[in-house]
Amino acid sequence: MPELSTMHSPDGWDFLAHAGELARRGEAFALATVVWRQGPSSGKQGCRAIITAEGELRGWIGGACAEPTVIREAQQALVEGTPRLLLLGSPEQFGAAVPEGMTVVPISCQSEGALEVYIEPVRPVPHLVVVGRSPMAHTLVELAGSLGWHAQLVGHTELDVVIERSFVVVATQGHHDEESVERALAARPAYVGLVGSRRRGASVLGYLADRGVAADELDRVQVPAGLDLGSVSHREIAVAILAELVRIRAARGVPPGPACAAEPDSATTVDPVCGMTVAVDDPVAFEGREYSFCCASCRVAFLRDPGAYAKKESRC
């Protein structure tokens, strides 16, 4: 039976609670799992870690060589929204046996061990806030829920649930329309739509303009909300609104939260000692070039004979 580990983390299973907290806040993260190892390696099968878009790691997947690589690949997976399977070790360890679709990343510092790490991006589901209590509002929430969206039905005084990645649909049907739209705009959500006729929308936006709401803010309000299907039933109106939201999300994307806005740091270089791709950090200057290292041992080895390693890199 393969060796499994459930507690290879300084925090035990606490990192899962951290994942739950990130999800509640609407922040994206990646889950990294060690699915295979070849000793010696500090990472064990079953080790897991959570990595945020800023590069914060919670949990355990391996030592100084594996960790920066996993963090970098996790950040890229979050940007692209696709999972990936990494083989961390010397390419010679795998030869032609590497399955298609896997990525081999060299990590040869002080070890002949190897790891296989699966990285899965976890991006928060769309957040829909429907303001109002009409049959259409209830139908819209039910439809969005069937897509796996986080959909909430709230009153005009309950808009504190709105966050930057939210879709907000105001369907109060003449009851507190102006107040609802103004409160929604104050939260700077990804979308604000008002259910109603163009004439009613013009009246609401005109009132808010007179109250001092900025024109660029009012321009963000979609009136009427949803695809224009003409005179249809309340169920069809709900479908038209949801279709518009799906189209918007697919066309331009909706910010999944503050964490996912970050791009992975593109400032990387190759460690001249082990050949590993590393972040540019505390570089050593030699003959007009700067060199960064994955760990202290590679740095010390370079400083002992920088000319040899610099020459080796120049031939690559």
Sine and cosine of phi, psi and omega as CSV:
sin_phi,cos_phi,sin_psi,cos_psi,sin_omega,cos_omega
0.00,0.00,0.69,-0.73,-0.01,-1.00
-0.90,0.43,0.51,-0.86,0.02,-1.00
-0.96,0.28,0.81,-0.58,0.00,-1.00
-0.89,-0.45,0.42,-0.91,0.00,-1.00
-0.70,-0.71,0.71,-0.71,0.06,-1.00
-0.89,-0.45,-0.11,0.99,-0.11,-0.99
-0.73,-0.68,0.44,0.90,0.01,-1.00
-0.99,0.15,0.87,0.49,0.01,-1.00
-0.46,-0.89,0.66,-0.75,0.06,-1.00
-0.84,0.54,-0.43,0.90,-0.05,-1.00
-0.97,-0.24,0.18,0.98,-0.06,-1.00
0.86,0.50,-0.75,-0.66,0.01,-1.00
-1.00,0.02,0.16,0.99,-0.05,-1.00
-0.88,0.48,-0.43,0.90,-0.04,-1.00
-0.91,0.41,-0.42,0.91,0.06,-1.00
-0.93,0.36,-0.59,0.80,0.10,-0.99
-0.89,0.45,-0.59,0.80,0.05,-1.00
-0.89,0.45,-0.64,0.77,0.04,-1.00
-0.88,0.48,-0.68,0.74,0.03,-1.00
-0.88,0.47,-0.62,0.78,0.01,-1.00
-0.92,0.39,-0.66,0.75,0.05,-1.00
-0.88,0.48,-0.67,0.74,0.01,-1.00
-0.89,0.45,-0.66,0.75,0.01,-1.00
-0.90,0.44,-0.54,0.84,0.01,-1.00
-0.99,0.13,-0.07,1.00,-0.01,-1.00
0.97,0.24,0.45,0.89,-0.01,-1.00
-0.98,-0.22,0.62,-0.78,0.00,-1.00
-0.99,0.14,0.44,-0.90,0.09,-1.00
-0.39,-0.92,0.20,-0.98,0.06,-1.00
-0.88,-0.48,0.60,-0.80,0.06,-1.00
-0.96,-0.27,0.86,-0.52,0.02,-1.00
-0.95,-0.32,0.75,-0.66,-0.03,-1.00
-0.76,-0.65,0.77,-0.64,0.11,-0.99
-0.98,0.19,0.90,-0.44,-0.05,-1.00
-0.97,-0.26,-0.21,0.98,0.04,-1.00
-0.36,-0.93,0.53,-0.85,0.06,-1.00
-0.60,-0.80,0.43,-0.90,0.16,-0.99
-0.78,-0.62,0.90,-0.44,-0.08,-1.00
-0.93,0.36,0.34,-0.94,-0.02,1.00
-0.98,0.18,0.69,-0.72,0.02,-1.00
-0.39,-0.92,0.69,-0.72,0.02,-1.00
-0.96,0.27,-0.35,0.94,0.09,-1.00
-0.99,0.15,0.69,-0.72,-0.02,-1.00
-0.90,-0.44,0.37,-0.93,0.08,-1.00
-0.86,0.52,0.75,-0.66,-0.01,-1.00
1.00,-0.09,-0.20,0.98,0.07,-1.00
-0.89,0.46,0.64,-0.77,-0.02,-1.00
-0.71,-0.70,0.41,-0.91,0.08,-1.00
-0.48,-0.88,0.45,-0.89,0.09,-1.00
-0.94,-0.33,0.73,-0.68,0.02,-1.00
-0.82,-0.57,0.79,-0.61,0.05,-1.00
-1.00,0.05,0.17,-0.99,0.00,-1.00
-0.91,0.41,-0.41,0.91,0.06,-1.00
-0.98,0.18,-0.12,0.99,0.02,-1.00
1.00,-0.09,0.17,0.98,0.07,-1.00
-0.96,0.27,0.74,-0.67,0.00,-1.00
-0.91,-0.42,0.75,-0.66,0.06,-1.00
-0.81,-0.59,0.87,-0.48,-0.05,-1.00
0.85,-0.53,-0.49,-0.87,-0.06,-1.00
-0.42,-0.91,0.78,-0.62,0.08,-1.00
-0.74,-0.67,-0.13,0.99,-0.01,-1.00
0.38,-0.92,-0.06,-1.00,-0.11,-0.99
-1.00,0.05,-0.41,-0.91,-0.17,-0.99
-0.91,0.42,-0.46,0.89,0.00,-1.00
-0.99,0.17,-0.68,0.74,-0.07,-1.00
-0.96,0.26,-0.63,0.78,-0.16,-0.99
-0.85,0.53,-0.78,0.62,-0.03,-1.00
-0.89,0.45,-0.54,0.84,0.03,-1.00
-0.92,0.40,-0.71,0.70,0.00,-1.00
-0.89,0.45,-0.65,0.76,0.02,-1.00
-0.88,0.47,-0.73,0.68,-0.02,-1.00
-0.88,0.47,-0.70,0.71,-0.01,-1.00
-0.93,0.37,-0.56,0.83,0.04,-1.00
-0.92,0.40,-0.66,0.75,0.04,-1.00
-0.88,0.47,-0.66,0.75,0.01,-1.00
-0.93,0.38,-0.61,0.79,0.04,-1.00
-0.88,0.47,-0.60,0.80,0.03,-1.00
-0.92,0.40,-0.65,0.76,0.01,-1.00
-0.90,0.43,-0.69,0.72,-0.06,-1.00
-0.99,0.13,-0.38,0.93,-0.01,-1.00
0.97,0.25,0.35,0.94,-0.03,-1.00
-0.81,-0.59,0.61,-0.79,0.04,-1.00
-0.97,0.26,0.24,-0.97,0.04,-1.00
-0.46,-0.89,0.42,-0.91,0.01,-1.00
-0.88,-0.48,0.84,-0.54,-0.07,-1.00
-0.95,-0.32,0.61,-0.79,0.22,-0.98
-0.93,-0.37,0.92,-0.40,-0.07,-1.00
-0.97,-0.24,0.90,-0.44,-0.01,-1.00
0.26,-0.97,-0.16,-0.99,0.05,-1.00
-0.97,0.25,0.71,-0.70,0.01,-1.00
-0.84,0.55,-0.50,0.87,-0.01,-1.00
-0.91,0.41,-0.37,0.93,0.01,-1.00
-0.93,0.36,-0.39,0.92,-0.11,-0.99
-0.94,-0.33,-0.52,0.85,0.04,-1.00
0.85,0.53,-0.73,-0.68,-0.04,-1.00
-1.00,0.01,0.13,0.99,-0.09,-1.00
-1.00,0.02,0.07,1.00,-0.03,-1.00
-0.96,0.26,0.86,-0.51,0.01,-1.00
-0.90,0.44,0.48,-0.88,0.03,-1.00
-0.89,0.46,0.67,-0.75,0.00,-1.00
0.99,-0.13,-0.27,0.96,0.06,-1.00
-1.00,0.07,0.46,-0.89,0.03,-1.00
-0.92,-0.39,0.82,-0.57,0.05,-1.00
-0.99,-0.10,0.83,-0.56,0.03,-1.00
-0.87,-0.49,0.86,-0.52,-0.03,-1.00
-0.94,0.34,0.78,-0.62,0.17,-0.99
-0.67,-0.74,1.00,-0.05,-0.14,-0.99
-0.93,-0.38,0.19,0.98,-0.06,-1.00
-0.93,0.38,0.88,-0.48,0.21,-0.98
0.82,0.58,0.36,0.93,-0.09,-1.00
-0.35,-0.94,0.53,-0.85,0.13,-0.99
-0.95,-0.30,0.22,0.98,0.02,-1.00
-0.97,0.26,0.19,-0.98,0.00,-1.00
-0.50,-0.87,0.43,-0.90,0.00,-1.00
-0.71,-0.70,0.53,-0.85,0.20,-0.98
-0.91,-0.42,0.86,-0.51,-0.11,-0.99
-0.82,-0.57,0.80,-0.60,0.07,-1.00
-0.99,-0.14,0.80,-0.60,-0.03,-1.00
-0.90,-0.43,0.84,-0.55,-0.04,-1.00
-0.84,-0.54,0.89,-0.45,0.06,-1.00
-0.95,0.31,0.68,-0.74,0.03,-1.00
-0.88,-0.48,0.97,-0.25,-0.03,-1.00
-0.95,-0.31,0.69,-0.72,-0.07,-1.00
-0.89,0.46,0.56,-0.83,0.01,-1.00
-0.95,0.32,0.38,-0.93,0.04,-1.00
-0.84,0.55,0.57,-0.82,-0.03,-1.00
-0.92,-0.39,0.90,-0.43,-0.01,-1.00
-0.93,-0.37,0.79,-0.62,0.08,-1.00
-0.89,-0.45,0.89,-0.45,0.02,-1.00
-0.95,-0.31,0.84,-0.55,-0.04,-1.00
-0.98,-0.18,0.87,-0.49,-0.01,-1.00
0.71,-0.70,0.17,-0.99,-0.07,-1.00
-0.78,-0.63,0.30,0.95,-0.04,-1.00
-0.96,0.28,0.29,-0.96,0.09,-1.00
-0.83,0.56,-0.61,0.79,0.02,-1.00
-0.89,0.46,-0.66,0.75,-0.01,-1.00
-0.88,0.47,-0.69,0.73,0.03,-1.00
-0.89,0.45,-0.67,0.74,0.00,-1.00
-0.90,0.43,-0.66,0.75,-0.01,-1.00
-0.88,0.47,-0.69,0.73,0.02,-1.00
-0.89,0.45,-0.67,0.75,0.01,-1.00
-0.90,0.43,-0.67,0.74,0.00,-1.00
-0.90,0.43,-0.70,0.72,0.01,-1.00
-0.90,0.44,-0.62,0.78,0.04,-1.00
-0.89,0.46,-0.57,0.82,0.01,-1.00
-0.93,0.38,-0.35,0.94,0.08,-1.00
-1.00,0.04,-0.02,1.00,-0.05,-1.00
1.00,0.05,0.16,0.99,0.03,-1.00
-0.97,0.24,0.41,-0.91,0.15,-0.99
-1.00,0.04,0.98,-0.21,-0.11,-0.99
-0.91,-0.42,0.74,-0.67,-0.01,-1.00
-0.80,-0.60,0.67,-0.74,0.10,-1.00
-0.97,-0.26,0.86,-0.50,-0.11,-0.99
-0.73,-0.68,0.27,-0.96,0.12,-0.99
-1.00,-0.01,0.11,-0.99,-0.09,-1.00
-0.93,0.37,-0.26,0.97,0.02,-1.00
-0.99,-0.15,0.09,1.00,-0.12,-0.99
-0.92,-0.40,0.47,0.88,-0.09,-1.00
-0.99,0.12,0.17,0.99,0.08,-1.00
-0.94,0.35,-0.18,0.98,0.02,-1.00
-0.98,0.18,-0.19,0.98,-0.05,-1.00
-0.96,0.28,0.73,-0.68,0.07,-1.00
-0.80,-0.60,0.01,-1.00,-0.15,-0.99
-0.89,0.45,-0.49,0.87,-0.03,-1.00
-1.00,-0.04,0.09,1.00,-0.09,-1.00
-0.96,0.26,0.52,-0.85,0.33,-0.94
-0.99,-0.12,0.79,-0.61,0.02,-1.00
-0.89,-0.46,0.82,-0.58,0.06,-1.00
-0.88,-0.47,0.90,-0.44,0.01,-1.00
-1.00,-0.03,0.92,-0.39,-0.04,-1.00
-0.78,-0.62,0.77,0.64,-0.07,-1.00
-1.00,0.04,-0.12,0.99,0.14,-0.99
0.80,0.60,0.78,0.62,0.07,-1.00
1.00,0.02,-0.14,0.99,0.04,-1.00
-0.98,-0.21,0.97,-0.23,0.03,-1.00
0.91,0.40,0.53,0.85,0.05,-1.00
-0.84,0.54,-0.78,0.62,-0.08,-1.00
-0.87,0.49,-0.72,0.69,-0.01,-1.00
-0.89,0.45,-0.65,0.76,-0.03,-1.00
-0.91,0.40,-0.71,0.70,0.01,-1.00
-0.90,0.44,-0.68,0.73,-0.02,-1.00
-0.89,0.45,-0.68,0.73,0.02,-1.00
-0.92,0.40,-0.62,0.79,0.02,-1.00
-0.90,0.43,-0.71,0.71,-0.01,-1.00
-0.88,0.47,-0.55,0.83,-0.03,-1.00
-0.89,0.46,-0.42,0.91,-0.01,-1.00
-1.00,0.06,-0.07,1.00,0.03,-1.00
0.82,0.57,0.77,0.64,-0.01,-1.00
-0.96,0.27,0.13,-0.99,-0.01,-1.00
-0.94,0.34,-0.44,0.90,-0.06,-1.00
-0.44,-0.90,0.64,-0.77,0.15,-0.99
-0.73,-0.68,0.83,-0.55,0.04,-1.00
-0.80,-0.60,0.57,-0.82,0.03,-1.00
-0.90,-0.44,0.82,-0.57,0.04,-1.00
-0.99,0.13,0.86,-0.52,-0.02,-1.00
0.37,-0.93,0.07,-1.00,-0.02,-1.00
-0.96,0.27,0.27,-0.96,0.06,-1.00
-0.89,0.46,-0.59,0.81,0.00,-1.00
-0.90,0.43,-0.70,0.71,0.03,-1.00
-0.90,0.43,-0.64,0.77,0.02,-1.00
-0.89,0.46,-0.66,0.75,0.02,-1.00
-0.89,0.46,-0.61,0.79,0.02,-1.00
-0.91,0.41,-0.70,0.72,-0.01,-1.00
-0.90,0.43,-0.73,0.69,-0.03,-1.00
-0.93,0.37,-0.57,0.82,0.06,-1.00
-0.90,0.44,-0.66,0.75,0.04,-1.00
-0.87,0.49,-0.70,0.71,-0.03,-1.00
-0.93,0.38,-0.56,0.83,0.06,-1.00
-0.89,0.45,-0.66,0.75,0.04,-1.00
-0.90,0.43,-0.45,0.89,0.03,-1.00
-0.99,0.14,-0.05,1.00,0.07,-1.00
0.99,-0.15,0.13,0.99,0.07,-1.00
-0.93,0.36,0.75,-0.66,-0.10,-0.99
-0.88,0.47,0.55,-0.84,-0.04,-1.00
-0.88,0.47,-0.63,0.78,-0.02,-1.00
-0.92,0.39,-0.45,0.89,0.09,-1.00
-0.95,0.30,-0.69,0.72,-0.01,-1.00
-0.92,0.40,-0.49,0.87,0.02,-1.00
-0.91,0.41,-0.31,0.95,-0.01,-1.00
-0.98,0.19,-0.24,0.97,-0.06,-1.00
-0.99,0.16,0.83,-0.56,0.04,-1.00
-1.00,0.03,0.88,-0.47,0.01,-1.00
-0.72,-0.69,0.84,-0.54,-0.12,0.99
-0.98,0.20,0.44,-0.90,0.04,-1.00
-0.93,0.38,0.61,-0.79,0.09,-1.00
0.99,-0.11,0.25,-0.97,0.08,-1.00
-0.92,0.40,0.61,-0.80,-0.04,-1.00
-0.98,0.18,0.97,-0.25,0.01,-1.00
-0.94,-0.33,0.11,0.99,-0.04,-1.00
0.98,0.18,-0.50,-0.87,-0.03,-1.00
-0.99,0.10,0.94,-0.35,-0.06,-1.00
-0.68,-0.73,0.10,-0.99,-0.01,-1.00
-0.97,0.23,0.20,-0.98,-0.03,-1.00
-0.91,0.42,-0.52,0.86,0.04,-1.00
-0.92,0.38,-0.65,0.76,0.01,-1.00
-0.94,0.34,-0.55,0.83,0.09,-1.00
-0.88,0.48,-0.68,0.73,0.02,-1.00
-0.88,0.48,-0.67,0.74,0.04,-1.00
-0.89,0.45,-0.66,0.75,-0.02,-1.00
-0.90,0.44,-0.63,0.77,0.02,-1.00
-0.93,0.37,-0.72,0.70,-0.01,-1.00
-0.90,0.44,-0.61,0.79,0.03,-1.00
-0.88,0.47,-0.65,0.76,0.03,-1.00
-0.90,0.44,-0.66,0.75,-0.01,-1.00
-0.91,0.41,-0.65,0.76,0.05,-1.00
-0.89,0.45,-0.66,0.75,0.01,-1.00
-0.89,0.45,-0.70,0.71,0.01,-1.00
-0.88,0.47,-0.71,0.71,-0.02,-1.00
-0.89,0.46,-0.65,0.76,-0.01,-1.00
-0.95,0.31,-0.56,0.83,-0.10,-1.00
-0.97,0.22,-0.70,0.72,-0.09,-1.00
-0.81,-0.58,-0.12,0.99,-0.01,-1.00
0.98,0.22,0.42,-0.91,0.07,-1.00
-0.87,-0.50,0.75,-0.67,-0.01,-1.00
-0.79,0.61,0.88,-0.48,-0.05,-1.00
-0.98,0.19,0.12,0.99,0.00,-1.00
0.74,-0.68,0.26,-0.97,-0.08,-1.00
-0.86,0.52,-0.54,0.84,-0.07,-1.00
-0.92,0.39,-0.64,0.76,-0.14,-0.99
-0.98,0.21,-0.12,0.99,0.03,-1.00
-0.94,0.34,-0.33,0.94,-0.07,-1.00
-0.99,0.17,0.72,-0.70,0.15,-0.99
-1.00,0.02,0.53,-0.85,0.07,-1.00
-0.89,0.46,0.52,-0.86,-0.02,-1.00
-0.90,0.44,0.86,-0.51,-0.03,-1.00
-1.00,0.07,-0.07,1.00,-0.03,-1.00
-0.99,0.17,0.99,0.10,-0.01,-1.00
-0.81,-0.59,0.32,-0.95,0.05,-1.00
-0.50,-0.87,-0.01,-1.00,-0.02,-1.00
-0.96,-0.28,0.78,-0.62,0.10,-0.99
-0.90,0.44,0.88,-0.48,-0.06,-1.00
-0.93,0.37,-0.25,0.97,-0.04,-1.00
-1.00,0.06,-0.79,0.61,-0.10,-1.00
-0.96,-0.29,-0.20,0.98,0.02,-1.00
1.00,0.09,0.12,0.99,-0.04,-1.00
-0.99,0.15,0.60,-0.80,0.10,-0.99
-0.98,0.22,0.82,-0.58,-0.10,-1.00
-0.72,-0.69,0.31,-0.95,0.10,-0.99
-0.96,0.28,0.56,-0.83,0.07,-1.00
-0.95,0.31,0.93,-0.37,-0.09,-1.00
-0.49,-0.87,0.83,-0.56,0.03,-1.00
0.75,0.66,0.84,0.54,-0.11,-0.99
-0.94,0.34,0.39,-0.92,0.09,-1.00
-0.96,-0.27,0.78,-0.62,-0.01,-1.00
-1.00,0.00,0.69,-0.72,0.06,-1.00
-0.46,-0.89,0.86,-0.51,0.04,-1.00
0.77,0.64,0.75,0.66,0.10,-0.99
0.99,0.15,0.04,1.00,0.05,-1.00
-0.84,-0.54,0.35,-0.94,0.04,-1.00
-0.90,-0.43,0.64,-0.77,-0.05,-1.00
-0.80,-0.61,0.69,-0.72,0.07,-1.00
-0.89,-0.46,0.30,-0.95,-0.17,-0.99
-0.69,-0.72,0.42,-0.91,-0.03,-1.00
-0.98,0.19,-0.41,0.91,-0.05,-1.00
-0.34,-0.94,0.14,-0.99,-0.07,-1.00
-0.90,0.44,-0.59,0.81,-0.06,-1.00
-0.91,0.42,-0.63,0.78,0.05,-1.00
-0.92,0.39,-0.61,0.80,0.03,-1.00
-0.89,0.45,-0.70,0.71,0.00,-1.00
-0.90,0.43,-0.68,0.73,0.01,-1.00
-0.87,0.50,-0.66,0.75,0.02,-1.00
-0.90,0.43,-0.70,0.72,-0.05,-1.00
-0.91,0.41,-0.43,0.90,0.04,-1.00
-0.92,0.38,-0.61,0.79,-0.05,-1.00
-0.51,-0.86,0.93,0.36,-0.08,-1.00
-0.88,0.48,-0.55,0.84,-0.03,-1.00
-0.88,0.48,-0.64,0.77,-0.03,-1.00
-0.91,0.42,-0.69,0.73,-0.03,-1.00
-0.96,0.27,-0.57,0.82,0.04,-1.00
-0.91,0.41,-0.64,0.77,0.04,-1.00
-0.91,0.42,-0.65,0.76,0.01,-1.00
-0.88,0.47,-0.67,0.75,-0.02,-1.00
-0.93,0.37,-0.58,0.81,-0.03,-1.00
-0.92,0.40,-0.39,0.92,0.02,-1.00
-0.99,0.14,-0.28,0.96,-0.06,-1.00
-0.95,0.30,0.00,0.00,0.00,0.00
